[in-house]
Amino acid sequence: MLNPRHISCLSYCFLFFICPFILLIRYILNAIYMKLDRRKRLLNITQRRQLTGKRPGLA
């Protein structure tokens, strides 16, 4: 069996290495999603502009 000191060491390793790694992955995925969403929004604005022939603020 694992002794409690080993378990606490594992939990500390998890906290110090895996949690920032997960946060970094979430940050990168969020940035990629924001970029794709912005591109999609720009495409929607240009399509709307072509459909209405006006600026998106007036439409």
HTML snippet that shows the backbone in 3Dmol.js (N, CA, C, O; Angstrom):
<script src="https://3Dmol.org/build/3Dmol-min.js"></script>
<div id="view" style="width:600px;height:400px;position:relative"></div>
<script>
const pdb = `
ATOM      1  N   MET A   1       0.836  -1.215   0.000  1.00  0.00           N
ATOM      2  CA  MET A   1       0.000   0.000   0.000  1.00  0.00           C
ATOM      3  C   MET A   1       0.869   1.263   0.000  1.00  0.00           C
ATOM      4  O   MET A   1       2.031   1.234   0.404  1.00  0.00           O
ATOM      5  N   LEU A   2       0.292   2.345  -0.452  1.00  0.00           N
ATOM      6  CA  LEU A   2       1.009   3.613  -0.447  1.00  0.00           C
ATOM      7  C   LEU A   2       0.905   4.252   0.931  1.00  0.00           C
ATOM      8  O   LEU A   2      -0.162   4.282   1.543  1.00  0.00           O
ATOM      9  N   ASN A   3       2.039   4.762   1.402  1.00  0.00           N
ATOM     10  CA  ASN A   3       1.974   5.446   2.692  1.00  0.00           C
ATOM     11  C   ASN A   3       1.418   6.855   2.496  1.00  0.00           C
ATOM     12  O   ASN A   3       1.489   7.389   1.389  1.00  0.00           O
ATOM     13  N   PRO A   4       0.870   7.468   3.541  1.00  0.00           N
ATOM     14  CA  PRO A   4       0.216   8.786   3.392  1.00  0.00           C
ATOM     15  C   PRO A   4       1.162   9.859   2.859  1.00  0.00           C
ATOM     16  O   PRO A   4       0.731  10.763   2.143  1.00  0.00           O
ATOM     17  N   ARG A   5       2.452   9.766   3.204  1.00  0.00           N
ATOM     18  CA  ARG A   5       3.393  10.773   2.719  1.00  0.00           C
ATOM     19  C   ARG A   5       3.484  10.697   1.194  1.00  0.00           C
ATOM     20  O   ARG A   5       3.566  11.725   0.523  1.00  0.00           O
ATOM     21  N   HIS A   6       3.469   9.493   0.657  1.00  0.00           N
ATOM     22  CA  HIS A   6       3.539   9.320  -0.790  1.00  0.00           C
ATOM     23  C   HIS A   6       2.279   9.886  -1.444  1.00  0.00           C
ATOM     24  O   HIS A   6       2.352  10.520  -2.496  1.00  0.00           O
ATOM     25  N   ILE A   7       1.130   9.656  -0.821  1.00  0.00           N
ATOM     26  CA  ILE A   7      -0.127  10.166  -1.366  1.00  0.00           C
ATOM     27  C   ILE A   7      -0.114  11.695  -1.374  1.00  0.00           C
ATOM     28  O   ILE A   7      -0.531  12.310  -2.355  1.00  0.00           O
ATOM     29  N   SER A   8       0.362  12.312  -0.289  1.00  0.00           N
ATOM     30  CA  SER A   8       0.410  13.774  -0.237  1.00  0.00           C
ATOM     31  C   SER A   8       1.384  14.304  -1.282  1.00  0.00           C
ATOM     32  O   SER A   8       1.136  15.348  -1.886  1.00  0.00           O
ATOM     33  N   CYS A   9       2.499  13.589  -1.503  1.00  0.00           N
ATOM     34  CA  CYS A   9       3.457  14.005  -2.527  1.00  0.00           C
ATOM     35  C   CYS A   9       2.801  13.948  -3.906  1.00  0.00           C
ATOM     36  O   CYS A   9       2.989  14.842  -4.732  1.00  0.00           O
ATOM     37  N   LEU A  10       2.033  12.888  -4.143  1.00  0.00           N
ATOM     38  CA  LEU A  10       1.343  12.775  -5.426  1.00  0.00           C
ATOM     39  C   LEU A  10       0.327  13.899  -5.606  1.00  0.00           C
ATOM     40  O   LEU A  10       0.195  14.460  -6.693  1.00  0.00           O
ATOM     41  N   SER A  11      -0.389  14.222  -4.530  1.00  0.00           N
ATOM     42  CA  SER A  11      -1.378  15.292  -4.644  1.00  0.00           C
ATOM     43  C   SER A  11      -0.691  16.627  -4.900  1.00  0.00           C
ATOM     44  O   SER A  11      -1.187  17.449  -5.671  1.00  0.00           O
ATOM     45  N   TYR A  12       0.473  16.845  -4.241  1.00  0.00           N
ATOM     46  CA  TYR A  12       1.209  18.081  -4.503  1.00  0.00           C
ATOM     47  C   TYR A  12       1.714  18.117  -5.941  1.00  0.00           C
ATOM     48  O   TYR A  12       1.653  19.157  -6.597  1.00  0.00           O
ATOM     49  N   CYS A  13       2.211  16.988  -6.432  1.00  0.00           N
ATOM     50  CA  CYS A  13       2.664  16.933  -7.819  1.00  0.00           C
ATOM     51  C   CYS A  13       1.502  17.229  -8.754  1.00  0.00           C
ATOM     52  O   CYS A  13       1.663  17.941  -9.745  1.00  0.00           O
ATOM     53  N   PHE A  14       0.326  16.682  -8.439  1.00  0.00           N
ATOM     54  CA  PHE A  14      -0.856  16.933  -9.260  1.00  0.00           C
ATOM     55  C   PHE A  14      -1.193  18.420  -9.259  1.00  0.00           C
ATOM     56  O   PHE A  14      -1.466  19.013 -10.303  1.00  0.00           O
ATOM     57  N   LEU A  15      -1.167  19.017  -8.049  1.00  0.00           N
ATOM     58  CA  LEU A  15      -1.528  20.428  -7.949  1.00  0.00           C
ATOM     59  C   LEU A  15      -0.540  21.304  -8.698  1.00  0.00           C
ATOM     60  O   LEU A  15      -0.939  22.244  -9.385  1.00  0.00           O
ATOM     61  N   PHE A  16       0.746  21.005  -8.570  1.00  0.00           N
ATOM     62  CA  PHE A  16       1.752  21.931  -9.098  1.00  0.00           C
ATOM     63  C   PHE A  16       2.048  21.715 -10.573  1.00  0.00           C
ATOM     64  O   PHE A  16       2.524  22.633 -11.240  1.00  0.00           O
ATOM     65  N   PHE A  17       1.779  20.522 -11.099  1.00  0.00           N
ATOM     66  CA  PHE A  17       2.142  20.270 -12.493  1.00  0.00           C
ATOM     67  C   PHE A  17       0.927  20.101 -13.398  1.00  0.00           C
ATOM     68  O   PHE A  17       0.889  20.668 -14.490  1.00  0.00           O
ATOM     69  N   ILE A  18      -0.054  19.337 -12.962  1.00  0.00           N
ATOM     70  CA  ILE A  18      -1.150  18.998 -13.865  1.00  0.00           C
ATOM     71  C   ILE A  18      -2.187  20.112 -13.910  1.00  0.00           C
ATOM     72  O   ILE A  18      -2.756  20.383 -14.968  1.00  0.00           O
ATOM     73  N   CYS A  19      -2.441  20.762 -12.775  1.00  0.00           N
ATOM     74  CA  CYS A  19      -3.453  21.825 -12.772  1.00  0.00           C
ATOM     75  C   CYS A  19      -3.051  23.007 -13.652  1.00  0.00           C
ATOM     76  O   CYS A  19      -3.880  23.460 -14.440  1.00  0.00           O
ATOM     77  N   PRO A  20      -1.815  23.539 -13.562  1.00  0.00           N
ATOM     78  CA  PRO A  20      -1.441  24.605 -14.496  1.00  0.00           C
ATOM     79  C   PRO A  20      -1.451  24.139 -15.937  1.00  0.00           C
ATOM     80  O   PRO A  20      -1.762  24.916 -16.840  1.00  0.00           O
ATOM     81  N   PHE A  21      -1.111  22.865 -16.166  1.00  0.00           N
ATOM     82  CA  PHE A  21      -1.145  22.323 -17.519  1.00  0.00           C
ATOM     83  C   PHE A  21      -2.572  22.343 -18.060  1.00  0.00           C
ATOM     84  O   PHE A  21      -2.799  22.720 -19.209  1.00  0.00           O
ATOM     85  N   ILE A  22      -3.537  21.935 -17.228  1.00  0.00           N
ATOM     86  CA  ILE A  22      -4.940  21.941 -17.644  1.00  0.00           C
ATOM     87  C   ILE A  22      -5.412  23.367 -17.894  1.00  0.00           C
ATOM     88  O   ILE A  22      -6.128  23.629 -18.860  1.00  0.00           O
ATOM     89  N   LEU A  23      -5.003  24.303 -17.007  1.00  0.00           N
ATOM     90  CA  LEU A  23      -5.379  25.699 -17.203  1.00  0.00           C
ATOM     91  C   LEU A  23      -4.795  26.239 -18.494  1.00  0.00           C
ATOM     92  O   LEU A  23      -5.451  26.994 -19.211  1.00  0.00           O
ATOM     93  N   LEU A  24      -3.541  25.847 -18.797  1.00  0.00           N
ATOM     94  CA  LEU A  24      -2.908  26.306 -20.033  1.00  0.00           C
ATOM     95  C   LEU A  24      -3.651  25.762 -21.247  1.00  0.00           C
ATOM     96  O   LEU A  24      -3.873  26.488 -22.216  1.00  0.00           O
ATOM     97  N   ILE A  25      -4.037  24.484 -21.201  1.00  0.00           N
ATOM     98  CA  ILE A  25      -4.773  23.885 -22.316  1.00  0.00           C
ATOM     99  C   ILE A  25      -6.110  24.601 -22.496  1.00  0.00           C
ATOM    100  O   ILE A  25      -6.519  24.890 -23.620  1.00  0.00           O
ATOM    101  N   ARG A  26      -6.789  24.888 -21.376  1.00  0.00           N
ATOM    102  CA  ARG A  26      -8.075  25.586 -21.478  1.00  0.00           C
ATOM    103  C   ARG A  26      -7.891  26.984 -22.046  1.00  0.00           C
ATOM    104  O   ARG A  26      -8.713  27.456 -22.831  1.00  0.00           O
ATOM    105  N   TYR A  27      -6.795  27.655 -21.641  1.00  0.00           N
ATOM    106  CA  TYR A  27      -6.538  29.005 -22.153  1.00  0.00           C
ATOM    107  C   TYR A  27      -6.287  28.973 -23.653  1.00  0.00           C
ATOM    108  O   TYR A  27      -6.799  29.813 -24.393  1.00  0.00           O
ATOM    109  N   ILE A  28      -5.484  27.981 -24.108  1.00  0.00           N
ATOM    110  CA  ILE A  28      -5.171  27.872 -25.540  1.00  0.00           C
ATOM    111  C   ILE A  28      -6.443  27.552 -26.329  1.00  0.00           C
ATOM    112  O   ILE A  28      -6.695  28.151 -27.375  1.00  0.00           O
ATOM    113  N   LEU A  29      -7.240  26.609 -25.827  1.00  0.00           N
ATOM    114  CA  LEU A  29      -8.479  26.253 -26.520  1.00  0.00           C
ATOM    115  C   LEU A  29      -9.430  27.441 -26.565  1.00  0.00           C
ATOM    116  O   LEU A  29     -10.111  27.661 -27.567  1.00  0.00           O
ATOM    117  N   ASN A  30      -9.476  28.210 -25.472  1.00  0.00           N
ATOM    118  CA  ASN A  30     -10.347  29.380 -25.444  1.00  0.00           C
ATOM    119  C   ASN A  30      -9.887  30.422 -26.457  1.00  0.00           C
ATOM    120  O   ASN A  30     -10.706  31.055 -27.123  1.00  0.00           O
ATOM    121  N   ALA A  31      -8.571  30.596 -26.570  1.00  0.00           N
ATOM    122  CA  ALA A  31      -8.043  31.568 -27.536  1.00  0.00           C
ATOM    123  C   ALA A  31      -8.363  31.125 -28.964  1.00  0.00           C
ATOM    124  O   ALA A  31      -8.757  31.941 -29.798  1.00  0.00           O
ATOM    125  N   ILE A  32      -8.191  29.830 -29.243  1.00  0.00           N
ATOM    126  CA  ILE A  32      -8.503  29.320 -30.582  1.00  0.00           C
ATOM    127  C   ILE A  32      -9.987  29.489 -30.879  1.00  0.00           C
ATOM    128  O   ILE A  32     -10.364  29.888 -31.981  1.00  0.00           O
ATOM    129  N   TYR A  33     -10.833  29.182 -29.888  1.00  0.00           N
ATOM    130  CA  TYR A  33     -12.275  29.312 -30.085  1.00  0.00           C
ATOM    131  C   TYR A  33     -12.669  30.764 -30.316  1.00  0.00           C
ATOM    132  O   TYR A  33     -13.528  31.056 -31.148  1.00  0.00           O
ATOM    133  N   MET A  34     -12.030  31.685 -29.565  1.00  0.00           N
ATOM    134  CA  MET A  34     -12.320  33.106 -29.747  1.00  0.00           C
ATOM    135  C   MET A  34     -11.935  33.548 -31.153  1.00  0.00           C
ATOM    136  O   MET A  34     -12.661  34.306 -31.797  1.00  0.00           O
ATOM    137  N   LYS A  35     -10.782  33.066 -31.624  1.00  0.00           N
ATOM    138  CA  LYS A  35     -10.324  33.460 -32.967  1.00  0.00           C
ATOM    139  C   LYS A  35     -11.299  32.933 -34.021  1.00  0.00           C
ATOM    140  O   LYS A  35     -11.676  33.661 -34.938  1.00  0.00           O
ATOM    141  N   LEU A  36     -11.703  31.674 -33.891  1.00  0.00           N
ATOM    142  CA  LEU A  36     -12.643  31.110 -34.851  1.00  0.00           C
ATOM    143  C   LEU A  36     -13.986  31.823 -34.770  1.00  0.00           C
ATOM    144  O   LEU A  36     -14.618  32.079 -35.795  1.00  0.00           O
ATOM    145  N   ASP A  37     -14.426  32.147 -33.547  1.00  0.00           N
ATOM    146  CA  ASP A  37     -15.714  32.811 -33.381  1.00  0.00           C
ATOM    147  C   ASP A  37     -15.660  34.207 -33.988  1.00  0.00           C
ATOM    148  O   ASP A  37     -16.621  34.657 -34.611  1.00  0.00           O
ATOM    149  N   ARG A  38     -14.521  34.896 -33.802  1.00  0.00           N
ATOM    150  CA  ARG A  38     -14.399  36.232 -34.375  1.00  0.00           C
ATOM    151  C   ARG A  38     -14.416  36.159 -35.893  1.00  0.00           C
ATOM    152  O   ARG A  38     -15.040  36.990 -36.553  1.00  0.00           O
ATOM    153  N   ARG A  39     -13.723  35.153 -36.453  1.00  0.00           N
ATOM    154  CA  ARG A  39     -13.711  34.999 -37.909  1.00  0.00           C
ATOM    155  C   ARG A  39     -15.115  34.698 -38.412  1.00  0.00           C
ATOM    156  O   ARG A  39     -15.537  35.230 -39.439  1.00  0.00           O
ATOM    157  N   LYS A  40     -15.835  33.850 -37.693  1.00  0.00           N
ATOM    158  CA  LYS A  40     -17.205  33.504 -38.095  1.00  0.00           C
ATOM    159  C   LYS A  40     -18.100  34.734 -38.010  1.00  0.00           C
ATOM    160  O   LYS A  40     -18.958  34.949 -38.866  1.00  0.00           O
ATOM    161  N   ARG A  41     -17.889  35.547 -36.961  1.00  0.00           N
ATOM    162  CA  ARG A  41     -18.696  36.751 -36.808  1.00  0.00           C
ATOM    163  C   ARG A  41     -18.405  37.725 -37.935  1.00  0.00           C
ATOM    164  O   ARG A  41     -19.318  38.354 -38.470  1.00  0.00           O
ATOM    165  N   LEU A  42     -17.116  37.853 -38.301  1.00  0.00           N
ATOM    166  CA  LEU A  42     -16.763  38.725 -39.423  1.00  0.00           C
ATOM    167  C   LEU A  42     -17.406  38.234 -40.710  1.00  0.00           C
ATOM    168  O   LEU A  42     -17.893  39.034 -41.508  1.00  0.00           O
ATOM    169  N   LEU A  43     -17.408  36.914 -40.914  1.00  0.00           N
ATOM    170  CA  LEU A  43     -18.045  36.360 -42.108  1.00  0.00           C
ATOM    171  C   LEU A  43     -19.540  36.665 -42.098  1.00  0.00           C
ATOM    172  O   LEU A  43     -20.115  37.021 -43.127  1.00  0.00           O
ATOM    173  N   ASN A  44     -20.166  36.524 -40.927  1.00  0.00           N
ATOM    174  CA  ASN A  44     -21.592  36.828 -40.837  1.00  0.00           C
ATOM    175  C   ASN A  44     -21.859  38.295 -41.145  1.00  0.00           C
ATOM    176  O   ASN A  44     -22.835  38.625 -41.818  1.00  0.00           O
ATOM    177  N   ILE A  45     -20.984  39.178 -40.649  1.00  0.00           N
ATOM    178  CA  ILE A  45     -21.179  40.612 -40.897  1.00  0.00           C
ATOM    179  C   ILE A  45     -21.039  40.907 -42.385  1.00  0.00           C
ATOM    180  O   ILE A  45     -21.831  41.665 -42.946  1.00  0.00           O
ATOM    181  N   THR A  46     -20.030  40.308 -43.029  1.00  0.00           N
ATOM    182  CA  THR A  46     -19.848  40.570 -44.461  1.00  0.00           C
ATOM    183  C   THR A  46     -21.018  39.995 -45.257  1.00  0.00           C
ATOM    184  O   THR A  46     -21.473  40.620 -46.216  1.00  0.00           O
ATOM    185  N   GLN A  47     -21.509  38.823 -44.879  1.00  0.00           N
ATOM    186  CA  GLN A  47     -22.662  38.251 -45.582  1.00  0.00           C
ATOM    187  C   GLN A  47     -23.893  39.119 -45.391  1.00  0.00           C
ATOM    188  O   GLN A  47     -24.657  39.332 -46.332  1.00  0.00           O
ATOM    189  N   ARG A  48     -24.091  39.624 -44.175  1.00  0.00           N
ATOM    190  CA  ARG A  48     -25.223  40.495 -43.920  1.00  0.00           C
ATOM    191  C   ARG A  48     -25.110  41.779 -44.730  1.00  0.00           C
ATOM    192  O   ARG A  48     -26.096  42.294 -45.257  1.00  0.00           O
ATOM    193  N   ARG A  49     -23.871  42.287 -44.816  1.00  0.00           N
ATOM    194  CA  ARG A  49     -23.656  43.517 -45.576  1.00  0.00           C
ATOM    195  C   ARG A  49     -23.976  43.286 -47.050  1.00  0.00           C
ATOM    196  O   ARG A  49     -24.550  44.150 -47.712  1.00  0.00           O
ATOM    197  N   GLN A  50     -23.598  42.106 -47.561  1.00  0.00           N
ATOM    198  CA  GLN A  50     -23.891  41.807 -48.965  1.00  0.00           C
ATOM    199  C   GLN A  50     -25.400  41.641 -49.174  1.00  0.00           C
ATOM    200  O   GLN A  50     -25.931  42.041 -50.210  1.00  0.00           O
ATOM    201  N   LEU A  51     -26.089  41.054 -48.191  1.00  0.00           N
ATOM    202  CA  LEU A  51     -27.523  40.836 -48.347  1.00  0.00           C
ATOM    203  C   LEU A  51     -28.289  42.147 -48.273  1.00  0.00           C
ATOM    204  O   LEU A  51     -29.167  42.406 -49.095  1.00  0.00           O
ATOM    205  N   THR A  52     -27.956  42.977 -47.283  1.00  0.00           N
ATOM    206  CA  THR A  52     -28.757  44.185 -47.086  1.00  0.00           C
ATOM    207  C   THR A  52     -28.208  45.353 -47.895  1.00  0.00           C
ATOM    208  O   THR A  52     -28.964  46.242 -48.289  1.00  0.00           O
ATOM    209  N   GLY A  53     -26.889  45.362 -48.150  1.00  0.00           N
ATOM    210  CA  GLY A  53     -26.290  46.484 -48.843  1.00  0.00           C
ATOM    211  C   GLY A  53     -26.075  47.676 -47.932  1.00  0.00           C
ATOM    212  O   GLY A  53     -25.805  48.780 -48.405  1.00  0.00           O
ATOM    213  N   LYS A  54     -26.194  47.461 -46.613  1.00  0.00           N
ATOM    214  CA  LYS A  54     -25.989  48.538 -45.645  1.00  0.00           C
ATOM    215  C   LYS A  54     -24.921  48.113 -44.646  1.00  0.00           C
ATOM    216  O   LYS A  54     -24.443  46.979 -44.671  1.00  0.00           O
ATOM    217  N   ARG A  55     -24.561  49.030 -43.779  1.00  0.00           N
ATOM    218  CA  ARG A  55     -23.616  48.694 -42.709  1.00  0.00           C
ATOM    219  C   ARG A  55     -24.331  47.829 -41.681  1.00  0.00           C
ATOM    220  O   ARG A  55     -25.541  47.960 -41.498  1.00  0.00           O
ATOM    221  N   PRO A  56     -23.581  46.927 -40.994  1.00  0.00           N
ATOM    222  CA  PRO A  56     -24.233  46.042 -40.014  1.00  0.00           C
ATOM    223  C   PRO A  56     -24.842  46.811 -38.844  1.00  0.00           C
ATOM    224  O   PRO A  56     -25.779  46.324 -38.211  1.00  0.00           O
ATOM    225  N   GLY A  57     -24.315  48.032 -38.538  1.00  0.00           N
ATOM    226  CA  GLY A  57     -24.892  48.800 -37.450  1.00  0.00           C
ATOM    227  C   GLY A  57     -26.287  49.303 -37.790  1.00  0.00           C
ATOM    228  O   GLY A  57     -27.150  49.384 -36.916  1.00  0.00           O
ATOM    229  N   LEU A  58     -26.516  49.644 -39.069  1.00  0.00           N
ATOM    230  CA  LEU A  58     -27.822  50.148 -39.492  1.00  0.00           C
ATOM    231  C   LEU A  58     -28.812  49.013 -39.721  1.00  0.00           C
ATOM    232  O   LEU A  58     -30.022  49.200 -39.593  1.00  0.00           O
ATOM    233  N   ALA A  59     -28.292  47.834 -40.061  1.00  0.00           N
ATOM    234  CA  ALA A  59     -29.172  46.700 -40.282  1.00  0.00           C
ATOM    235  C   ALA A  59     -29.539  46.079 -38.945  1.00  0.00           C
ATOM    236  O   ALA A  59     -30.282  45.098 -38.904  1.00  0.00           O
TER     237      ALA A  59
END
`;
const viewer = $3Dmol.createViewer("view");
viewer.addModel(pdb, "pdb");
viewer.setStyle({}, {cartoon: {color: "spectrum"}});
viewer.zoomTo();
viewer.render();
</script>
